[in-house]
Amino acid sequence: MELKTPLYAAHVKYGGKIVPFAGYLLPVQYQTGISAEHIAVRTAAGLFDVSHMGEVTLKGADALKNVQMLVTNDCSVMYNGQVKYSPMCNEKGGVVDDLLVYKKADNDYMLVVNAANHDKDVAWIKSHISGDVKFADISFDLAQIAIQGPKAYEIITKLVDKEKLPVKYYSFTTNVEVGGIKCIVSKTGYSGEEGYELYTANENAVSLWEKLMDAGAGLGLIPCGLGARDTLRLEAAMPLYGHEMNEVITPFETGIGFFVKMTKDDFIGKAALLAKGEPKIKRIGLELTDRGIARDGDKVFAGEKEIGVVTSGTMCPFIKKAVAMALVGIDAAAEGDVLELEVRGKRLKAVAVSLPFYKKDKQ
């Protein structure tokens, strides 16, 4: 039976179309529709319920030691109030999950994991920690709301002193009162835009949502669902677990090797990544030139040779193009190559392009 986030009633109130996702009942879209929600985030602001995400904490004298072993990025150089993105690998170099590491203090870390991987991640982390460290799963104690878009700052500063907000991208502040509601405010997101993710106690979620909606009235803020969240992240070429990465595909193979610091003393999967050597596959962008939309699992061809598989595909409302990401042989395609995608039994032409498809600084 699917769970409901603390904001379920608000989604119904605002006309959300509810679907099951990662064990929860969440809005895939509202009456405005996915395209309008996507455009709102690119031009004004959108409000997302991401309370289904999981949060766990590691505290104690050996907290950092354990975080360093669990994730591939180097967290030893983090400052208090910093956020880092990192894959978490298995012993074979595949990805257990990709997550965010929040450093609250030298002995206090919070890991934010994907909702669909919550149970697996909790079991994995608990079975791989040791020493003076205390693990806690606080996923069901926190609600998380994301406000994303170029007007996010203008909206949120109606509710909070700007001096209390995080300034740097991938940083956060704690014990911030947003409209009188205590929150962790993080300058992060999954949309390719400026914005914030706010963590608060479950009982505050509806009030915080309504305060943000009221603050955004007249500034273009609208509630957004899972559909727009996916089209936005794909337009910005952000990988999604279960699509661009999984327990077999390594971070180097899917183009996030920057977040793997092989100079660290050790981490789970390091030996396997060293043994694998240079990656044999890579992630590429594809822009369809024939009419149609590619989907996860569609085959990619160079002439009559099958060279890879689509991992994500959609029509992106802002750039007004059908695009896809795919994993292909390392030397199978270069930027500008004309390839073909097998979509519902038909071959559609696509051009290999650089990623991301959209970057706000370039618009």
C-alpha positions in Angstrom: 0.0 0.0 0.0 1.4 3.4 -1.0 2.3 6.0 1.5 1.1 9.6 1.5 3.4 12.6 2.1 2.4 15.2 4.6 1.3 17.3 1.6 -1.1 14.9 0.1 -4.2 17.0 1.0 -2.6 20.0 -0.5 -2.0 18.2 -3.8 -5.7 17.2 -3.9 -6.7 20.8 -3.0 -4.7 22.2 -5.9 -6.0 19.6 -8.4 -3.0 17.3 -8.6 -3.3 14.1 -10.6 -2.2 11.5 -8.1 -0.2 8.5 -9.2 1.9 5.9 -7.3 5.6 6.6 -7.4 8.4 5.0 -5.3 6.0 3.7 -2.7 4.1 7.1 -2.4 1.0 8.7 -3.8 2.3 11.9 -5.5 1.0 14.3 -8.2 2.4 13.6 -11.7 0.9 17.0 -12.7 -1.7 19.6 -11.8 -4.4 21.1 -14.0 -1.9 23.4 -15.6 -0.2 20.4 -17.2 3.4 19.3 -17.4 4.4 21.7 -20.2 3.1 24.7 -18.3 4.8 23.6 -15.1 8.1 23.1 -16.9 7.9 26.6 -18.5 7.0 28.1 -15.1 10.2 26.8 -13.6 12.3 28.1 -16.5 10.7 31.5 -16.5 9.3 32.1 -13.0 9.1 29.5 -10.3 7.6 26.1 -9.4 6.9 24.4 -6.1 7.6 20.7 -5.7 6.8 18.2 -3.0 9.9 16.0 -2.6 9.0 14.6 0.8 9.3 11.1 -0.6 13.1 11.4 -0.6 15.0 9.6 2.1 17.2 11.2 4.8 19.6 9.3 7.1 22.2 10.6 9.6 25.6 9.5 10.6 26.9 11.0 13.9 29.9 10.3 16.1 33.7 10.4 16.2 33.9 8.0 13.2 31.1 9.6 11.1 33.4 11.1 8.5 35.5 7.9 8.3 32.3 6.0 7.4 31.0 8.6 5.0 34.4 8.6 3.2 34.2 4.8 2.8 30.5 4.8 1.6 30.7 7.5 -1.1 33.1 8.1 -3.9 33.5 11.9 -3.5 35.9 13.4 -1.0 34.0 14.7 2.0 37.1 15.3 4.1 37.5 18.8 2.6 33.9 19.8 3.3 33.1 22.9 5.4 30.2 23.0 7.9 27.1 23.9 5.9 28.3 22.4 2.6 26.5 19.9 0.4 28.2 17.4 -1.9 26.8 15.2 -4.6 28.2 11.7 -4.8 27.7 8.3 -6.1 27.7 5.4 -3.6 29.2 2.4 -5.2 29.1 -1.4 -4.6 32.2 -3.6 -4.5 32.0 -4.1 -8.3 32.0 -0.4 -9.0 28.4 -0.2 -9.9 26.2 2.5 -8.3 24.0 1.6 -5.3 22.6 5.1 -5.4 23.5 8.7 -6.0 23.0 11.0 -3.1 23.6 14.3 -1.4 25.9 14.6 1.6 25.2 17.4 4.1 27.9 18.3 6.6 26.3 19.8 9.7 29.5 19.5 11.9 32.7 17.5 12.0 30.8 14.5 13.5 27.3 15.1 12.0 26.3 14.2 8.5 23.0 13.8 6.7 22.7 11.8 3.5 19.7 12.4 1.2 18.9 9.3 -0.9 16.5 8.5 -3.7 13.0 7.5 -2.6 12.9 4.3 -4.7 16.2 3.2 -3.1 15.4 4.1 0.5 15.1 0.6 1.9 18.0 -0.7 -0.1 20.2 2.2 0.9 19.3 2.0 4.6 20.2 -1.7 4.6 23.4 -1.1 2.7 24.6 1.7 4.9 23.8 -0.1 8.1 25.7 -3.2 7.0 28.8 -1.1 6.0 29.4 1.2 8.9 31.6 0.5 11.9 33.3 2.1 14.9 32.0 5.1 16.9 29.1 6.1 14.6 25.4 6.3 15.2 23.0 5.7 12.3 19.5 7.1 12.2 16.8 7.0 9.5 14.9 10.2 9.8 13.1 9.9 6.4 9.6 9.7 8.0 10.2 12.7 10.3 10.9 15.3 7.6 9.0 16.9 4.8 11.0 18.4 1.9 9.7 21.2 -0.4 11.6 22.5 -3.4 11.1 26.0 -4.9 12.9 26.2 -8.2 13.2 28.9 -10.9 14.6 32.4 -11.5 12.1 34.0 -9.1 12.7 31.6 -6.3 14.9 34.1 -4.4 12.4 36.9 -4.8 9.6 34.7 -3.5 11.4 33.1 -0.5 12.8 36.5 0.7 9.3 37.6 1.3 9.3 35.0 4.1 12.8 35.0 5.4 15.7 37.5 6.0 18.0 37.1 3.0 21.0 37.1 5.5 19.7 33.8 6.7 19.8 32.1 3.3 22.7 30.1 1.9 24.7 32.1 -0.6 26.8 29.5 -2.3 25.4 26.8 -4.6 25.4 23.5 -2.8 25.4 25.0 0.7 22.8 25.1 3.4 21.8 26.9 6.6 20.0 25.4 9.6 17.4 26.7 12.0 16.1 29.2 9.5 12.6 30.5 10.1 10.7 30.7 6.8 7.4 32.4 7.5 8.0 31.5 11.1 8.6 27.8 10.4 11.9 26.3 11.3 13.7 24.8 8.3 17.0 23.6 6.9 17.3 25.7 3.7 19.6 24.2 1.0 20.6 26.0 -2.2 20.2 22.9 -4.3 17.7 21.4 -6.8 17.1 19.0 -9.6 15.8 21.4 -12.3 18.8 23.1 -13.8 17.6 26.4 -12.3 18.4 28.5 -9.2 16.3 27.5 -6.2 16.1 26.1 -2.7 15.1 22.8 -1.0 13.5 23.2 2.4 13.4 20.5 5.1 11.0 20.8 7.9 9.0 18.7 10.4 6.1 16.9 8.9 3.5 18.9 10.9 4.8 22.1 9.3 4.6 21.0 5.7 1.2 22.2 4.7 1.6 25.6 6.4 5.0 26.1 4.7 3.6 25.1 1.3 0.7 27.6 1.6 3.0 30.4 2.8 5.3 29.8 -0.2 2.2 29.7 -2.6 0.9 33.0 -1.1 4.4 34.6 -1.4 4.6 33.6 -5.0 1.1 34.9 -5.9 1.5 37.3 -8.8 5.1 36.2 -9.5 4.2 33.1 -11.5 4.7 30.5 -8.9 2.7 27.3 -9.5 2.7 23.8 -8.0 4.6 21.2 -10.1 4.5 17.4 -10.2 6.7 14.5 -11.0 6.2 15.0 -14.8 7.8 18.4 -14.9 10.5 17.3 -12.4 11.5 14.6 -14.9 11.4 16.8 -18.1 13.4 19.6 -16.3 16.1 17.3 -15.1 16.4 15.6 -18.6 16.5 19.0 -20.4 19.4 19.9 -18.0 20.9 16.4 -18.7 20.9 15.4 -15.0 21.2 11.6 -14.6 18.4 9.6 -12.9 19.1 6.5 -10.9 17.7 3.4 -12.6 18.1 5.1 -16.0 21.6 6.6 -16.5 23.1 4.6 -13.7 22.4 1.3 -11.8 24.3 -1.3 -9.9 26.2 -2.4 -13.0 27.0 0.9 -14.7 29.9 2.7 -13.1 30.1 6.5 -12.5 32.8 6.8 -15.1 30.6 5.0 -17.7 27.7 7.4 -17.2 29.7 10.6 -17.2 29.9 11.5 -13.5 33.5 10.5 -12.9 34.2 14.0 -11.7 32.5 12.9 -8.4 34.8 9.9 -8.0 38.0 10.9 -6.2 40.4 8.1 -6.9 43.0 9.9 -4.8 41.1 9.1 -1.6 42.7 6.4 0.5 39.8 4.0 -0.1 36.1 3.7 -0.7 33.8 0.8 -1.5 34.2 0.0 -5.2 37.6 1.7 -5.6 39.5 -1.5 -6.3 36.9 -2.6 -8.9 37.0 0.8 -10.7 40.8 0.6 -10.8 40.6 -3.0 -12.2 38.1 -2.0 -14.9 40.4 0.6 -16.3 39.2 3.1 -18.9 35.4 3.0 -19.5 34.0 1.1 -22.5 30.8 3.0 -22.7 29.8 6.7 -22.4 26.6 8.8 -22.0 25.7 11.0 -25.0 23.0 13.5 -25.9 20.7 12.9 -28.8 18.4 15.4 -30.6 15.7 13.8 -32.7 15.3 15.2 -36.2 12.5 12.8 -37.2 9.1 13.3 -35.5 8.7 11.1 -32.4 9.9 10.6 -28.8 12.5 8.1 -27.7 12.0 6.2 -24.5 14.1 4.3 -22.0 15.2 1.0 -23.6 15.1 2.1 -27.3 18.0 0.8 -29.3 20.6 3.1 -30.8 22.1 2.4 -34.3 25.0 3.8 -36.4 24.0 2.5 -39.8 23.0 -1.2 -39.2 25.3 -1.6 -36.2 23.6 -1.5 -32.8 25.8 0.8 -30.6 23.8 1.4 -27.4 20.5 2.1 -25.7 18.4 5.1 -24.8 18.3 5.7 -21.0 15.9 8.6 -20.9 13.9 10.5 -23.6 11.2 13.1 -23.8 9.9 16.3 -25.5 11.4 19.2 -23.7 8.9 22.1 -23.5 11.3 25.0 -23.1 13.8 24.2 -25.8 11.0 22.7 -27.9 12.9 19.7 -28.9 12.6 15.9 -28.6 15.8 14.8 -26.9 17.3 11.7 -25.3 20.3 10.5 -23.4 21.9 7.2 -24.3 24.7 4.9 -23.3 26.8 3.9 -26.3 30.2 2.4 -27.0 33.0 4.7 -26.1 34.1 5.2 -29.7 30.7 4.5 -31.4 29.6 8.1 -31.9 30.9 11.6 -31.8 29.1 15.0 -31.6 27.4 15.7 -34.9 27.0 12.1 -36.0 23.6 11.1 -37.4 22.3 8.0 -35.7 19.0 6.1 -35.7 16.8 5.1 -32.8 14.4 2.2 -32.9 11.2 3.6 -31.5 8.1 1.4 -31.5 9.5 -0.7 -34.4 10.4 2.4 -36.5 13.8 3.9 -37.1 14.0 7.6 -36.3 17.0 9.8 -37.1 18.8 11.7 -34.3 21.9 13.8 -34.1 24.5 13.3 -31.3 24.8 16.6 -29.4 26.8 17.9 -26.4 25.2 17.8 -23.0 23.4 19.5 -21.3 20.6 20.3 -23.7 19.8 23.4 -21.6 22.0 25.4 -19.3 20.6 28.6 -17.8 23.8 30.6 -18.2 23.7 30.0 -21.9 20.2 31.1 -22.5 
